[in-house]
Amino acid sequence: METIEAEPAGSPGETFSSFTGISRPDIRPQSRVTRTATIAALIGLSTLSVAGILFAQSMGQSASEGPRVELEVSGLHCPIQCGLKVAAALESLPWVVPGSVTANPKTGRVTFAVTSRDAVDPGEVNRVVERAGFPVLSIRN
């Protein structure tokens, strides 16, 4: 009896699975040059990302160097969700400098920069922060 071996379906560069009967493209890097180029490209993108972040931070620092207001807030337990809620509430006020709100859940203190101390309305600050779900204990202007 004669045995005939059949070629798997697909073209060169594809892998054939005898289990599923499906061929798929071979996605492994083909050479050392390809891997080196890929790594170099990733390092370049990472460097650009870090430079962009540092540039954005330096631009934001100059905007937040105005007069600062400090709040003591109750119920501030987490830095992400709670801090973002308070920041969004405060940044809805026209005289709060965008990107300047910092919240410390350990102490319950929230600080932010304002365009002018005279523009700060403590009643408005209290209203928007309490609407976000956090009672204001004190405001230091």
trRosetta pair geometry for C-beta under 8 A, 3 or more apart (Angstrom, degrees):
i j d omega theta_ij theta_ji phi_ij phi_ji
8 16 3.5 -154 162 35 145 171
8 18 7.5 -98 -106 -74 123 81
8 23 6.9 138 146 -86 109 115
9 16 6.3 132 54 -114 64 127
9 23 5.5 -134 95 -26 87 132
10 14 3.7 -117 170 87 132 141
10 15 7.8 -43 113 53 167 15
10 16 5.5 -165 17 -70 134 100
10 23 3.5 -170 -67 -165 134 165
11 14 5.6 87 57 0 60 118
13 25 6.9 -8 135 -150 91 73
13 26 5.3 -129 179 30 56 114
14 23 4.6 44 153 169 127 114
14 24 6.5 163 -160 79 87 26
14 25 5.8 -60 -108 -104 78 38
14 26 6.1 -154 -108 -21 21 86
15 23 6.7 166 82 -154 38 70
15 24 5.8 -20 59 62 89 79
15 25 7.9 37 16 130 81 12
15 26 5.3 108 -28 -81 96 86
16 22 7.9 -180 -148 94 57 29
16 23 4.7 -31 -97 -98 71 90
17 20 4.5 26 101 37 127 93
17 21 6.9 -57 87 -6 79 18
17 22 5.7 2 45 57 110 70
17 23 7.4 -179 12 -90 71 38
17 24 7.4 28 -15 4 108 102
18 21 7.2 29 -155 -75 29 54
29 34 4.4 179 -164 100 102 120
29 35 4.6 102 137 -64 168 84
29 38 6.8 -111 -98 -2 132 144
30 34 5.5 83 48 -3 76 153
31 34 4.9 106 56 3 74 99
31 35 7.3 -137 100 0 45 87
32 35 5.7 -54 -151 38 36 112
32 36 6.2 37 152 -20 68 107
33 36 5.7 -55 -146 38 30 111
33 37 6.3 30 155 -18 65 107
34 37 5.8 -56 -147 37 29 110
34 38 6.3 30 154 -20 64 107
35 38 5.7 -55 -148 36 30 112
35 39 6.4 29 156 -17 65 106
36 39 5.8 -54 -147 38 30 110
36 40 6.3 31 154 -19 64 107
37 40 5.7 -54 -146 38 31 112
37 41 6.3 33 155 -21 64 106
38 41 5.8 -54 -149 35 29 111
38 42 6.5 28 154 -17 64 106
39 42 5.8 -55 -148 37 32 111
39 43 6.4 32 154 -18 66 105
40 43 5.8 -54 -147 37 31 111
40 44 6.3 34 153 -20 64 107
41 44 5.6 -54 -149 36 31 114
41 45 6.4 30 154 -17 65 105
42 45 5.8 -53 -146 37 32 109
42 46 6.3 34 154 -20 64 105
43 46 5.7 -53 -148 36 31 113
43 47 6.4 34 153 -21 64 105
44 47 5.7 -54 -149 34 30 112
44 48 6.5 29 154 -16 64 105
45 48 5.7 -54 -148 38 33 111
45 49 6.3 37 152 -23 66 105
46 49 5.6 -54 -149 34 32 113
46 50 6.4 30 155 -17 66 104
47 50 5.9 -54 -148 37 30 109
47 51 6.3 30 153 -18 64 108
48 51 5.7 -56 -146 38 31 112
48 52 6.3 34 154 -21 65 106
49 52 5.7 -56 -150 35 30 112
49 53 6.4 29 154 -18 65 105
50 53 5.7 -53 -148 35 32 111
50 54 6.3 29 155 -16 65 106
51 54 5.9 -56 -147 39 30 109
51 55 6.3 32 154 -20 64 108
52 55 5.7 -54 -146 36 30 112
52 56 6.3 29 156 -18 65 106
53 56 5.8 -56 -147 37 30 110
53 57 6.3 29 154 -19 65 106
54 57 5.7 -54 -146 37 32 111
54 58 6.4 31 156 -19 65 104
55 58 5.9 -56 -149 36 30 108
55 59 6.5 28 153 -17 64 106
56 59 5.7 -55 -149 37 32 111
56 60 6.2 31 153 -19 66 109
57 60 5.6 -56 -145 39 32 111
57 61 6.4 39 155 -29 65 101
58 61 5.8 -45 -147 25 33 115
58 62 7.3 31 157 -17 60 99
59 62 6.4 -57 -161 30 33 106
59 63 7.0 25 148 -13 64 109
60 63 5.7 -62 -153 39 39 110
60 64 6.2 19 158 -9 74 113
60 99 4.9 -99 -142 135 116 141
60 100 7.8 -178 178 -75 93 66
61 64 6.1 -67 -141 44 30 99
61 65 6.7 47 158 -46 64 100
62 65 6.1 -41 -154 3 32 119
63 66 7.8 -29 164 -13 45 102
63 97 5.5 166 150 -175 92 123
63 98 7.5 -26 143 63 142 71
63 99 6.7 57 87 67 131 117
63 100 6.9 -128 113 -61 90 109
63 113 7.4 150 131 83 65 149
64 97 5.5 169 -101 108 61 141
64 99 6.6 -107 -59 102 117 85
64 100 3.7 162 -119 -111 107 103
64 113 4.3 175 -155 -6 64 147
65 113 7.0 33 28 -124 12 148
66 97 5.8 151 28 -40 128 141
66 100 7.7 -35 41 -120 98 165
66 113 4.4 109 56 -179 92 108
66 114 5.9 -127 117 70 126 40
66 115 6.2 -58 -159 -112 166 23
66 116 7.7 -74 -175 -61 128 33
67 113 6.9 129 73 -153 38 68
67 114 5.5 -35 78 56 91 92
67 116 7.1 52 27 -154 127 21
67 117 4.7 -54 114 -60 170 91
68 100 7.9 -144 -112 162 87 122
68 111 5.4 11 180 -177 118 108
68 112 6.8 161 -149 83 74 26
68 113 5.4 -46 -93 -93 70 60
68 114 7.4 149 -111 7 22 81
69 111 6.9 166 82 -150 45 60
69 112 5.8 -17 55 62 90 78
69 113 7.9 150 12 -109 76 14
69 114 5.8 50 -16 -23 113 121
69 120 5.9 148 -79 -122 143 145
69 125 7.3 -114 139 -109 150 155
69 139 6.8 -8 179 -169 109 91
69 140 6.9 165 -164 85 60 56
69 141 5.5 -15 -120 -117 96 54
70 109 6.1 -17 -168 -165 101 104
70 110 7.3 150 -158 79 51 47
70 111 4.9 -20 -101 -97 73 87
70 139 7.6 154 85 -158 50 45
70 140 4.4 -6 61 58 97 107
71 109 7.0 149 79 -156 53 52
71 110 4.4 -12 59 60 106 98
71 111 7.5 -173 20 -76 70 39
71 125 6.9 -158 -83 160 128 126
71 129 6.8 -170 -175 -90 164 168
71 136 5.7 -68 -163 -139 116 103
71 137 7.9 120 173 46 74 69
71 138 7.1 165 -156 86 49 53
71 139 5.5 -15 -105 -104 76 69
71 140 7.7 -162 -73 23 31 71
72 108 5.6 49 -166 115 71 105
72 109 6.0 -30 -101 -97 63 66
72 110 7.9 179 -85 20 17 77
72 136 7.3 105 73 -169 55 62
72 137 4.3 -58 101 67 102 109
72 138 4.4 29 31 43 113 90
72 139 8.0 -131 20 -62 71 35
73 76 4.9 72 97 -30 112 123
73 86 6.7 -35 -104 -112 176 143
73 103 7.7 -35 41 -140 140 105
73 108 5.2 -153 65 180 60 85
73 109 7.5 148 17 -104 83 15
73 110 5.4 34 -9 -7 127 118
73 129 6.4 -116 -111 174 121 134
73 134 4.7 19 -177 155 118 123
73 135 7.1 146 -159 80 64 45
73 136 5.8 -38 -103 -107 72 56
73 137 6.7 -170 -93 8 17 89
74 108 6.4 13 -89 -152 34 137
74 134 6.5 168 67 -171 55 73
74 135 4.5 -9 48 66 115 97
74 136 7.8 -147 11 -76 83 10
74 137 5.7 101 -36 -44 96 108
75 82 7.5 -165 127 -136 75 131
75 133 6.9 -113 118 136 146 82
75 134 5.0 -154 70 -123 110 74
75 135 6.6 93 3 23 118 81
76 82 4.9 148 -146 150 64 138
76 83 7.3 75 -161 -70 108 64
76 86 6.9 -4 -108 -37 117 145
76 103 6.1 -136 -164 179 139 117
76 104 7.9 75 122 85 137 39
76 105 4.9 -143 134 -118 89 68
76 108 5.1 143 43 -125 116 64
76 110 7.3 -175 -87 -51 161 105
76 134 5.9 42 -62 -135 84 136
77 82 5.8 139 45 -34 59 154
77 105 5.7 47 168 -161 13 124
78 81 5.3 34 87 41 126 90
78 82 4.8 131 59 6 70 107
78 83 7.2 -108 109 -7 60 88
78 105 5.9 67 -54 -96 3 159
79 82 7.1 -39 -85 57 9 94
79 83 4.8 8 -172 -17 48 138
79 103 6.6 165 -137 91 65 98
79 104 7.8 -9 -103 -128 99 30
79 105 5.2 -112 -63 -10 68 120
80 83 6.2 -9 -77 39 4 106
80 84 6.3 -3 167 -13 48 113
81 84 6.0 -62 -146 38 22 107
81 85 6.4 23 158 -20 62 107
82 85 5.8 -55 -150 33 30 112
82 86 6.5 24 156 -13 65 106
82 103 6.9 -150 113 138 88 151
82 105 6.3 95 73 -96 137 113
82 134 7.1 98 -163 -74 99 132
83 86 6.0 -58 -148 39 30 107
83 87 6.1 31 154 -20 66 110
83 101 7.9 158 180 128 82 105
83 103 3.7 -170 -123 57 90 133
83 105 7.0 -86 -54 -50 101 98
84 87 5.5 -53 -140 39 32 113
84 88 6.1 33 159 -20 66 106
85 88 6.0 -55 -147 36 26 109
85 89 6.4 26 154 -19 62 108
85 132 4.7 146 154 -178 100 117
85 133 6.7 -22 150 40 149 109
85 134 7.4 135 104 -18 117 118
86 89 5.7 -56 -150 36 31 112
86 90 6.3 23 157 -13 67 108
86 101 6.8 -172 114 171 88 136
86 103 5.4 108 65 -82 138 141
86 110 5.5 -111 152 -115 145 150
86 129 6.1 25 -136 -132 86 91
86 132 5.9 153 -89 109 48 156
86 134 6.0 -19 -86 28 106 152
87 90 6.0 -60 -145 41 28 104
87 91 5.9 21 160 -15 66 114
87 101 3.9 166 -121 87 84 142
87 103 6.8 -110 -48 -21 93 118
87 112 8.0 154 -123 -90 69 123
88 91 5.9 -58 -137 42 26 107
88 92 6.8 39 155 -34 59 99
88 132 7.3 145 72 -112 91 131
89 92 6.0 -52 -164 15 30 115
89 128 4.4 156 172 152 98 97
89 129 5.6 136 114 -90 144 45
89 131 6.6 162 -134 71 126 94
89 132 4.0 -86 -54 -48 145 134
90 93 6.0 -45 -173 16 48 112
90 96 5.0 167 154 -137 86 169
90 101 5.2 134 70 -94 136 137
90 110 7.5 -177 -43 154 150 132
90 112 5.4 -167 152 -45 148 168
90 125 7.2 22 -117 -137 90 81
90 128 6.5 141 -82 107 42 131
90 129 6.9 25 -65 -74 87 92
91 96 5.5 -125 -106 99 41 126
91 98 5.4 72 -147 -113 116 70
91 99 7.9 73 -108 -25 132 38
91 101 6.3 -100 -49 -16 96 132
92 96 7.9 34 47 40 35 130
92 128 6.1 -170 62 -147 116 141
93 96 4.5 80 72 -6 101 110
93 121 8.0 -159 -149 44 130 98
93 124 6.2 115 -116 136 123 121
93 125 7.2 -15 -61 -87 160 65
93 128 6.4 -133 -51 -1 104 163
95 114 5.2 24 143 -160 95 95
95 115 4.9 -110 -154 27 74 103
95 116 6.7 -75 -156 40 120 75
95 119 3.9 -173 -128 129 155 132
95 120 6.6 -142 107 -75 139 51
96 100 7.0 -154 173 56 79 111
96 101 7.2 22 174 -60 126 103
96 112 5.4 -6 -150 148 106 137
96 113 7.4 113 -164 79 59 52
96 114 6.0 -47 -102 -102 47 71
96 115 8.0 -84 -44 -14 8 83
97 100 4.1 50 85 -7 103 140
97 112 7.0 177 46 171 80 86
97 113 4.0 -19 31 89 131 103
97 114 6.5 -148 -15 -94 88 15
97 115 6.5 140 -64 -59 85 67
100 112 5.0 101 106 -157 96 68
100 113 3.7 -83 178 24 159 99
101 110 6.7 -7 -166 -175 92 99
101 111 7.5 166 -147 88 46 44
101 112 4.4 -11 -95 -95 68 110
102 110 7.1 172 87 -152 49 53
102 111 5.2 -4 55 57 96 89
102 112 7.3 175 18 -75 62 59
103 109 7.6 174 -150 94 47 47
103 110 4.7 -9 -105 -106 78 87
104 107 4.7 17 108 39 120 99
104 108 7.2 -38 88 17 78 16
104 109 5.0 9 47 57 111 85
104 110 7.6 -161 21 -74 67 44
105 108 7.2 30 -155 -76 32 47
108 137 7.4 36 138 17 133 131
110 129 7.7 172 58 -122 159 136
114 117 6.6 114 82 -82 129 39
114 119 6.2 -171 168 69 118 107
114 120 5.5 -33 -134 -69 171 100
115 119 5.9 12 68 32 94 154
116 119 4.4 92 68 -5 94 106
116 120 7.8 -145 97 -20 58 76
117 120 6.0 -39 -164 4 43 116
117 141 6.2 108 -157 166 95 102
120 125 7.0 5 -170 -39 89 127
120 141 5.4 170 92 -131 153 117
121 124 3.8 54 93 12 115 115
121 125 6.7 169 89 -15 60 81
122 125 5.4 -51 -145 35 36 114
122 126 6.2 39 156 -20 67 105
122 139 4.9 164 -135 80 106 158
122 141 7.0 -85 -70 -57 106 122
123 126 5.7 -53 -148 37 30 113
123 127 6.3 33 152 -23 64 107
124 127 5.6 -51 -145 34 32 115
124 128 6.5 21 161 -12 66 105
125 128 6.5 -63 -148 39 25 100
125 129 6.2 14 161 -10 64 115
125 136 7.0 100 124 -102 91 164
125 139 5.9 108 91 -113 143 142
126 129 6.3 -65 -144 42 23 104
126 130 6.0 15 164 -12 63 116
126 136 4.8 -120 -122 41 74 144
126 139 7.0 -90 -61 -40 91 134
127 130 6.2 -65 -144 42 21 104
127 131 6.2 24 157 -22 61 110
128 131 5.5 -51 -145 34 31 115
128 132 6.7 33 153 -20 62 103
129 132 5.6 -54 -156 33 35 113
129 134 5.4 -66 166 74 89 97
129 136 5.1 82 85 -58 136 110
130 133 7.6 107 -175 -35 36 7
130 134 6.7 -114 -99 72 38 46
130 135 5.9 40 -111 -105 94 46
130 136 6.2 -84 -53 -5 92 92
136 139 6.4 15 168 -52 129 94
